[in-house]
């Protein structure tokens, strides 16, 4: 069965510091990988995705994630965070069977 | 392009009462999903539609939950009767391809 692990439930980080949010998955089949962000009282918004091709994908607001097949990971990184990045971040895996599994989420708190 | 629309945004009911949620997906998206998100957790799939057909409802508690997607566009999710443990955010999403797009959700509180 597929599963998604986000080991860090809460990550506090100072403004302008770098951050990495970890995501590991288990799947016996090929997957698509996603990061979603959820601001308070809002729905999930797609941040970035890996479907195929280059293993390094970027978002428009400075986040990036790298697909590592051997380590079954898709960690999210940003070199310098802003206050506005404070939110809940969810990693998700979609298999070729159209099953989408979400991780439990990581709460990122940016400290001024 | 309009996003996924859900209503109501908030609902407070007493246990044993019925409740219904409505979702209008993005135009042209043939796949529609209903998720439940408990506090501090990721979304969990309740049901997935391909056009009018429910292709995955394995996680839907069928004794009290029901859903429909008439004409393959809008969808409603119903709970009858509601229980205290149903308090959660109910998210609707739609897709045409690999990426899902989510609505703002309906926050349900059962008292």
HADDOCK unambig.tbl for C-alpha pairs under 7 A between the chains (distance, minus, plus):
assign (segid A and resid 42 and name CA) (segid B and resid 104 and name CA) 5.05 0.50 0.50
assign (segid A and resid 43 and name CA) (segid B and resid 102 and name CA) 5.95 0.50 0.50
assign (segid A and resid 43 and name CA) (segid B and resid 103 and name CA) 5.55 0.50 0.50
assign (segid A and resid 43 and name CA) (segid B and resid 104 and name CA) 3.95 0.50 0.50
assign (segid A and resid 43 and name CA) (segid B and resid 105 and name CA) 5.88 0.50 0.50
assign (segid A and resid 44 and name CA) (segid B and resid 102 and name CA) 5.70 0.50 0.50
assign (segid A and resid 45 and name CA) (segid B and resid 102 and name CA) 6.77 0.50 0.50
assign (segid A and resid 90 and name CA) (segid B and resid 42 and name CA) 6.86 0.50 0.50
assign (segid A and resid 102 and name CA) (segid B and resid 42 and name CA) 5.59 0.50 0.50
assign (segid A and resid 102 and name CA) (segid B and resid 43 and name CA) 6.23 0.50 0.50
assign (segid A and resid 103 and name CA) (segid B and resid 42 and name CA) 5.67 0.50 0.50
assign (segid A and resid 104 and name CA) (segid B and resid 41 and name CA) 4.66 0.50 0.50
assign (segid A and resid 104 and name CA) (segid B and resid 42 and name CA) 4.46 0.50 0.50
assign (segid A and resid 105 and name CA) (segid B and resid 41 and name CA) 6.28 0.50 0.50
assign (segid A and resid 105 and name CA) (segid B and resid 42 and name CA) 5.83 0.50 0.50
